[in-house]
Amino acid sequence: MDEKEARGETGEKIYTEAEFNAKLDELLSRKIARREAKLRREYESKYGEQAPAGPDPEPREAPAADSGSGEFQAFAEKFNPDVPLEEIYGIYDKMQPKKEVRTMGSLKNSLSQDSGVKDFYTKEEALRFTRKDFDQNPALFRAVEASMAKW
């Protein structure tokens, strides 16, 4: 592929995935280096001493509720040491799967929910019931009868 074929409609070079990833890694490493240098200069101007090298000297600890969670520790290590632990824990908590919550159902049918009888049945639903169903559950018969008026 020559140079003309490797250019898009806008005239910009078209990169392969490997070239794109290599270029991205190069740009990110330069950006990170510039950011670290800027932070180091700010620290030195603010405190008048050389910025400590490497990560935080004291290890981060999980809040008391999750102090034994190695999963949270691994999650927290991925963040910049300047981010407060409470903020990290808030993000961690939001990412955890939610406990299954049963819906409370209709507020209108609170009495009929116990017996398993709804207030309204469609014609198709009513046709599926047998005479035996109605004999065993008179409330079901009354509910279907009341529903018939609305068909």
ABEGO torsion letter per residue (X at the ends): XBAAAABBAAGBBBBBAAAAAAAAAAAAAAAAAAAAAAAAAAAAAAAGBBBBBEBBABBBBBBAAAAABAAAAAAAAABBAABBAAAAAAAAAAABBBBBBBBAEBAAAAAAAAAGBBABBBAAAAAABBAAAAAABAAAAAAAAAAAAAX
